Amino acid sequence: MGLVLVCLAWGLAAGVLLAARGLARRWRQGRPVRVDWVAGLAAVPRRYLVDVHHVVERRPEAARMHVPTAGGLLAGSVALMLAVLPALRGSRVYWAVVAVLFAAALWGAILVRRRRRPVVPSFLSAGMFLWLPAALGAYAGGALLLALGMLAVPGGGASPLLLAPLLLAVGGAGGLLVQFARGPMRHAFAGTVWLAAHARPGRFGGGRDTALRPLDLDAPRLGALAPSDFAWTALASFDACIQCGRCEQACPAFAAGQRLNPKALIQDLVAATRGGSAAEPYSGSPAPNAPPVACRGSMDAPVIGVDAMIHPDTLWACTTCRACVEECPMMIEHVDAIVDLRRGQALMLGQVRPGAAQALRRMRDSAEPGGRPLAARADGLAALDVPVLPEGGETDILLWLGEGAFDLRYGRTLQALVRLMRLAGLRFAILGEAETDCGDLARRLGDEATFHLLAGEAIATLKARTFQRIVTADPHALHVLRNEYPALGGHWTVQHHTALLDELVTGGALRLAPRDLPPVAYHDPCYLGRYNGEIAAPRRLLDAACGTRVEMERHGMRSMCCGGGGGNPISDVDGAARIPDLRMAQADAAGAAIVAVGCPGCTAMLEGVPAPRPEVRDIAELVLDAVVTA
């Protein structure tokens, strides 16, 4: 009987390899990319046990389920395969170890069932997940009983009492093979491949890698129109999705009833590679209020459109905030996939939303999405007589004003920042009308050609001047200048204004006395927090400038977007609610009377929420109020 059990384990392994071969054959229809398999596979254990489980453990109940299920199933099966060695088959200690491992797997199967019984939570998918516990339980339970039988019958003698457990284990193994080939268990293999061949290895070990990759504009096909346009590693990442719903719960567009559910988007991409949704019906929450589509697809067929898998409205609802990416335990790059699809629509088909098309045209014509004269950007600072750095000029700090500088409200932020820099004795200047748009909006909308045009102009302007660093109060400009211009030849030290002010306060150049203010909550801008990892400096400033600071439920790396990124405000996206309204409700729930911000986009979005609501103040304004002057 012991030998039969060993054959079952090896048969299961052979079936898994055949199913994995089928998955790999499908992925290979994607765009080829070079992978360092030696380094990637060597890094998988740490990436899985540290990086993946760091995210999994944010839901303690999921971690408690995952460890015995995955650990017990894998370790128990490998242990059974080792029983080809006669010495192990005759060892009671060995069979005791096998029994313990499958007991853990059986407990895991029970926990898997509890997640969806008696009611499936809205963020979880149903379908094949509902009978996954039965397959897990049958295989683990049958193997456990057989291992206990081998303890009772030393030497591996057959017993009629072990026939039922054997049949149970065989049936469970068959069920697991189906789950692996067509169901959620395929994420075990796909996830391992994705972790080894991840498109952003810099994300692991606590690092950050958030810059969009440049596009070769001379390539015959730009962006992604069909699944085969994605890198094959991206196709593997889509199959790595276990439909846990964390991205869905984190997505601001989904929360506002806009036509995007990141989980459904990934599953639609998977279905497209398999021939449409009929091949494997999606059983989770759909994109809210999304119009119906034909749900037809193939590896080479268009994936966006009413006759395809994904409605165009879904594509433009994304704010590119990376909340979905931050919450994904398999570290899937949802935003990269969305931008690739936007690139295909914008560059190959010329199909973007009307408001976005108008902004892109203005950027190409006048290097400014609003079509306003570039000389007017610094009008808000006219009374402060800020020097303009000419071509060939030199200064210590170049103050990059950003797109928001045309707005009078953001002008108050810049005025406060300039006053603080002068109080600290800094030497700085602005570009004046030489400052063009940095291209962030064009790039998020998928128009890589316009981004390259704008970036080329900005890089040439910056290279014609000498300075030690760039400071900006716009996190979107910060991200592009710091992280995305280097790939195009622009290398500078770029600093957010809160980091500069924190440096000045810490170094004693500015002295603050905390003001007696009502509770202040800090709203983390996505492009400062999740994109650039800067969450501590703004809080240190607020602690030094304000009496009482409170945290909203979603803060830091897990903060909620204001709704202003990714071209969302100009893409005419419908929804049941407004994202900034939801965010201000979270500030109210935290007891905040003031919401501190560090981004002109966040300021505009949050101040657009109707009263009564908390007051919105930039950190620079709060710091200026708290400065102790000589």
N, C-alpha and C positions, 0 to 999 in steps of 0.2 A: 504493500500500500504506500509505503514511503516513496518508492520509485515512481509510482503513478502520480503522486503529488508533485514530485520533481518535474515529471514530464508536463504536467499542467502548467507549472510556472514557466518552463521554457517555451511551451506552446503559446502562452500569453505574451511572452517577450517577442516571439517571432511574429505574432499578429500585430503587435504594436509597431514593430519595425516595418512591416508591410504597409500599415496605415500611414506611418511617418513618411515612407517613400512616396506615397500618393500626395501627401501635403507638400512635400518638397518639390515634386514635379509641377504642381500647380503654381507654387511661388516662383519657380524658375521662369515662368512666362512673363514675370515682371522685368523691369530694367536691371541690367547687370551692375553690380557694385563690387568693389574689391574689399575683402574682409580678411583681417589678420586673425585667422582661426586659432593659431597657437596662443596668442595673447588673450584672445576673447574667451576661449574655453577655459584657460587657466584662471580667468577672472570670474567665471560664473559662480563658483561656490560663495565667494565673498559678496558678489552682487546680489545673489539670492538670499543668503542668510543675514546680510546686514541691510543693504539698501531696500530690497523688496519688503523684508519683514519690518523694517522701520515704518513703512507705510501701512502694512497689514495691521500692525499693533495699535494703530489709531482707533481701530474697532476691536477692543479686547475680546469680544465674543468671537469675532472672526479669527483672531489669532489662536484662541483656544481650540477652535474647530480645525484650523488648517494644519497645525503641528501634528496632532495624532493621525489625521487623515492622510496627509501626504507622507509624513515620516513613517507611519506604520505600514502603509500600503507599499511604499517603495522598498523600505528596509526588509519587510517581511518577504516580499517577492524575491528580492536578491538573495536573501538567506535561503529560501527554498531552492533557488537555482544552484546554490553551492552544495546542495545535498547530493549532487552527482558523485561526490566523494563518499565512498562506502563508510569511511570512518565517522563521518558526520551523521549518516543515516542511522548508525548504531549507537549514537550518543544521546542519553537522556537530557544532558545539559543543553545540547543543541536544540532538541525539540522543545525544551522549556523556553529557550530564547525565542524560537519561532512563535510559540503560543503567546508570549508576552507581546511581541510585535503585532500579531494579528488581533490581539485583544485591543491594542491601542487603535488599530485601523477600524475595528468594529465600533469602538466608542466614537471615533471620528465620523463614521457613517450615521450614527445616531444624532450627532450634533449637526451634520449636514441636513438631516431631515427636519430637525427643530427649526432651522432657519426659515422654512417655508410652510410649516404646519403650526396651527390649523389654517392660517391665512398667509398668503404670499405677500410680503411687504411691497408697496408700490414701486420701490426702486430696484427690486430684484426681478429677474425674468423667471418665467415658469417653463412650460414646454418640457424638453428633455431633462431639465433640472429636477423635475418632480419624481422621476424614477431613477435618477442617479443614486440616491441613498440605498435603493433596493439592490442595485448592482453592486455597489460597494459593500453593503451589509452581507449579501449572499456570498461573495467571494471571501471576504474577511472572516465571516462567521463559519463558513464551511472549512476554510483552512485552519481556523482556530480549533474546531472540533477534531479535525484530522490530526493536528499536532498533539492535542491532548490524548487522542487514541494511540498515537505512536508512543507516548509516554507510558500508556497502560499496557501496550503490547511491544516490549523491547525487541529489537531486531527487525521490525518492519513486517511482521506477520499480518496476513489479511484477516479481516473480521467483517462479517455481514453487517455489524452495527455501524461500520464506517462507510457503507455504500451511500446512505442518504446524505451525509456531510460531503462526500465526494461529488455527488450530483449537484448539490447546492453550490459548491465551489466552482464546478464547471459552468453552471448556468450563470453565476456571477461574473466569471471571467469572460464569457461570451457577451454579457451585457456591457462590461467595461470596454471590450473591443469596439462595440457599436458606438459607445459614448466617445471613444477616442477617435474613431474614424469620422463620425458625423455630429458629435455632440460636444459638450463643454470640456470633456477631458482632454481634447486635443490641445488645450492651452498649456498642458504640461510640457509637451514637446515643442510647440510653437514658442512658448515663453522661454524655454532654455535656449533655443536658436536665437531669439530676439535679444536676450541678455548677452549672449556671446557676440552678436553682430550688431549691437545697438548703434544707431546712427549718431548718437551723442554720448560717447563714452565719458566725456567730461562731467556728466551729471552724477557719476558714481563717486562714492567716497566723500559725500558732502559738497561736491563741486557744483558749479552752475555752467550750463551751456545753453544759451537761449537765443543766440543770433540766428536769423534765417540765413540759409546758405545761398550764395550768389547763383544766378541762373545764367547759363551760356546762351546768350541771345542769338547766336549764330546756329544753334541746333535746329534741326528741321521740325521738331515738335517741342513746344514749350509748355511747361506745367503738366497737369494730368487731366485728360478727358475721359480715359478708360482705365480700368484697374491695371492693365499691362503697362501703363505709363508710370506707375509708381515703382520705386526700387523694390527688388524682390524682398529685401529685408523689411520694408514697410508692409508688404503683404503678409509676411510672417507675423509682424506685430499685431495686425488686425485679428489674426487667428489666436493670438495670445490673450485676447480679451476674454475674461471669465464672467462678464456681465454682472459685476458686483454692484453697479449703480452708484459708485462713489462720484464718478464724473457727473452723472445726472444730478445728484444732490448738490454738487458744488457749482454747477453752471448757472450764471446769473440770467442768461437768456431763457433757459428752461424755467427758472423760478418766476420769471416775468410773463410766462405764457407765450414767448416768442417761438418761432418755428424751428427750434433746434433742441435736440437731445443728443449729446455727444455719444452716449452709449448706442442709441439707435443708429446714428451716423456710421459708427464703426461696424455695426452688424449689417447695415445695408451694403457697405463696401465688401464685407465677407460674402454676403449673398450674391452680389454681382459677380464675384469670381467663381461662384458655383452655379451660375445660370439663372439667378433670380430668386425671389423670396420663396417661391414654391419648393425649392430644393431643401430649404431648412427654415421654416417659418419662424420669424422673430416673435417672441412672446413677452416682451417687456413693454414699458411705457413708450409710446411713439413720440415724435416731435410734436409739441403742443400746437393744435390748430392748423397743422400743415395740410394743404390741399392733397387730395389723393393722387397717386402716381400709378403707372402701369405695373411697377415692380418687375420689370424685365431687365435682364442684364446678362453679360458674358464678359470674358476677360478682355475682349477688344471692342466692346460696345460702349457708347457714351453712358456715363453713370449719372449725369445731371440732366434733369428734364422731366416733364410730365409723362413722357413715354419711356422713362428709364427708372432708376431706383430711388433717386433723391431729388426732391423738389428744389428748384433754385432758391426759394425763400430761405430754406434751411442753411444754405451756404453763406448767405449774407447776414444772418442773425448773430454770428459769432463775434464777440468783442476782442478776441485774441488775448484774453486775460490770463490764460494758462492755468486757471483753477482746476480744470479737468486733468491736465498733465500732472499738476502737483499732487492730486489725490489718487492717481492711478497706481495700484500696487504693481502692475506689470510695466510701468514706466513707458506707456504708449504715448506717442507724440501726436495727439489729436490736432493741435494747431498747425503743425507742419503739413498734415494731410489736407486740412481745410485750405491753407494758403496755396498748396500745390493745385488743388481743384480751382481755386480762384484764379490762379495764374493761367490755367487752361482756358477758363471762360473769358478772361480779360484779353489775353495775348493772342489766342488762336481764334476765338469767336467774336471778340469785341462786345461781349455781353456782360455788362455791369449794370447796377441799378442807376436810374436816371440822375439822382442826386450825386452819386459817386462819379458818373461820367462827366458831369458838369465840373466838379472839383478837379478831376484829372485833366480836363482840357485847360482849365485855368492854370494849373501847375505847369503844363507844357508851354503855355503862352506867356505867362508872367512870373513863373517861379513862386507862385503863392496861390493856395487853393481858393482863397476868396477873391482873387483878382484885384486886390488892393495894391496901391503903390508901395513899393518896398521902402521908400523913404519915410512912410508914415508909421513904420513899425516902432520907432523910438519916440513917437509923439508923447507918450505917457511919461517919458523921462526928460522932456524938454526943459522943464523948470529946474532940473538938477544939473544941467550943463555937463553931461557925461561925455568924456572925450571919445572921439571916433578914431579907431586904429586904421591908418591909411595903408595902402599897399607898400610894402617895404618897411613899415613901422614896427616898433617893438614895445612890449609891455609885459608885466608879470602875469596878469590874469585877463583872459578874454571872456567877457560876459556874453554868452549866447542867449539871446532873448527868447527865441522860439516863436511858434505860430500864435500862441495866445497873447503876444504883446500888443496886437491890434485891439484887444479888448480892454476897455477902461478899467474893469474890475481887476484884471490881472496886472494892469499898470500900477495899482496900489501895492501889490506884492513886490513888483520890481523896484518901486520907489523905496519900500522898506528895506529891501536887500541892499540897494545902493547906499542908503544912509548907514546901514550897519557896516558895510565894507569900508566906508570912509571913516567911521568912528574907529575902526580897527587899524587905520593907516595903510590900507592896501592900495597898490597901484594897479589900475585896471582900465579897460576900455571896451567899447562895443564896436561892431562892424558897421553900424548904420545901414544905409541902403545897400551895402555889399552883402548883407546877410540874406541869403535866399532860403527857401524852404528846405529842410533837411531830407525830405522824401519819405518820412515814416509812413504817412497816410497812403501814399501811392504803393508802397511795398506791401502793406497789410491788405490792400485791396487787390493785390495780385498783379499790378501793373509794374513789373520789374523794369521795363524799358524806361518808363518815366522816372522811376527811382534812380536808375543808373545815370540818367540825364541830370537830375537834380544833385545827386551825390557827386558827380564829376565836377559840376560848377562849384559846389561848396568846398570840396577838397582843394581845388585849384585856388580858391579865395583864401583858404586857411594856410596853404603852403606859401603864399606870397607874403605872409606876416610872421613875426617872431613873438612867441609867448611861451610861458612855462606850463600853463594849464588852461583848460576851458572850464568855466563854471556855468551851470544853467539851472534854472528852477523848473524846467520841463523834463520830466522823466522819459518821455518819448524821444525827445532830442538827445538826452543823455544816453539812452540805450543805443540809438543809431550811431551817434558819434563815437561812443566808447567801444561798442561790440560789433557793429556791422560795417563801418568805414574801413577798418584795418584790412579786410579782404579786398578792398578796392584801392589800397595804397595809402590810406589816411590813418596815421598813428599818432595819437595825442593822449595825454592824461586828461581825463574828463571827470568832473566832480559835480555832484548834486549840491544845490545851495545849502541843504540841511547838513551835509557832511562838512562843508566849508565852515558854516556857523558853529557846528559842534567843535571843530578844530580850534576856532578862535576862542570859544568859551573855555574849552579845556586848557588851552595854552595861556589864558589870562588876558588875551587881547581885548576881550569883551567881558564885562562883569555884569551878572544878572542878579536881580532881587525878585524872588517869586511874588507874583501879584495875587491878591485874594480874589480869585475868579471862581465862578460856579464850575461844576465838573466839566472837564475837557476830555473828549475822546479823539484819538488819532485815527484817521482813515488812511490806511496804507495804499498808495497808488500801485496798481499791478506792475507797471513798468519800473518801479523803484524797488518794490519788495520781491515779488516772485521772479521778475526778470533779472534783477541785479543784486538781490540778497541784502539790501540795505534797509534794515528795520530798527536798528538800535539807536543810531544817531538822532533821528527825529524824536524818539522817546526821551533820550537824555536831555535834549533841548527843552521839551515840554516840562519835564520834571524840574528843570532849573528855572523855568519862566512862569510856571503856573502852580497854583496851590494844590489842586486835586486833579489827578488824571485817572480816568476809568478806561476799561477796555470793552469794546464791543464783542459780542459772541464770536464773530469771525474777524480775526485780526492777524497781523504778521504775515507769514507766508500763506496763510489760509484765509486772508481777507477777501471780502466780496468786492467785485468790480463796481465802479460807479456807472458803467454802461457807456462810457465815452470812447472806448478803444475800438480798433479794427474797422473804423469807418462806419460803425453801427449808427451813429446819429444822422449821417447823410445817406444811408442806404434804404430809408423809407421802410423800416422793419415794423410790422404790426405786432402787437402783443396785448395780453390781457391786462398788464400793468406796466409801469415804468420802473426800470432797474434802479434809478436813483431814489425813487419813492421807497422801494424796499430797503435800500441801504439806510436811509434816514430813519426809517422805522426801527432798525436795529440800534441806531444811536439813541433814539428815544427809550428803547427798552433797557439800554445800559445806564440811563439816567443822565445822559450828557446834555448840557445846555449849550456847549460849543463843540463844533466838530473842527478839529485842526486838519489842514490839508497841506500837501506839498506838490501839487500838480495843477496847472491851469485848467486842464480838462476836467479834473475832479471838482474844482471850484465851480466851473460853469454848470456842470451836471447837478451837483448837490444844491447849489443856490437856485436852481430851477424848480426845486420842490416847493409846492405852495405852503404858505404859512398856515397854522403854526408849526414851526420846526426849529431845531437848534440853529444857532448862528454859525456861519462858516467863516473861518479865519485861516489864512496861510500862516505857517509856522514863523516865517520871517516877520510878519506883523506882530505876532505874540511876543517874539524875542525882542523886537524893537521897543515894545511897550515896557518890557522888564529890564531894559538896559540901565545900568547905573552909570551916569556920566560924571566926569570929574568936576 
